[in-house]
Amino acid sequence: MQAFESGQREVLERIAAGAPLTELLDRVIELVERQAEGMLCSIVLVDNERGVIRHGAARSLPAEFVRGIDGLPIGPHHGSCGTAAYRRERVVVEDIATHEYWAAYRHLALPFGLRA
């Protein structure tokens, strides 16, 4: 826990110093992924003007998957992130292979072994 708190302080210091957003997001991802072995995280940004999600950070996810979800629409049944942005609440999907939100997008995740 001490390492996580130290990392949080570092991120806040980097924000105060005007670090680039991409650097900050990568650092946040690194902190979160260290909390549990095998955890893969991403941060997407919401482009309200275009109604899509945009890649923010995903240091451990396959680049092909990241490219595939970048620019996906925000709306109900648009994967976990697109649905969460639409509903403005946390969305938990336990199995991408069977969950209705991923019906149109599971082909992007399953080839890489991404399931939740």
Sequence and secondary structure as in RCSB ss.txt:
>XXXX:A:sequence
MQAFESGQREVLERIAAGAPLTELLDRVIELVERQAEGMLCSIVLVDNERGVIRHGAARSLPAEFVRGIDGLPIG
PHHGSCGTAAYRRERVVVEDIATHEYWAAYRHLALPFGLRA
>XXXX:A:secstr
 HHHHHHHHHHHHHHHTT  HHHHHHHHHHHHHTTSTT    EEEEETTTTEEEEEE TTS HHHHHHHTT B S
TTSHHHHHHHHHTS    S TTT GGGTTTHHHHGGGT   
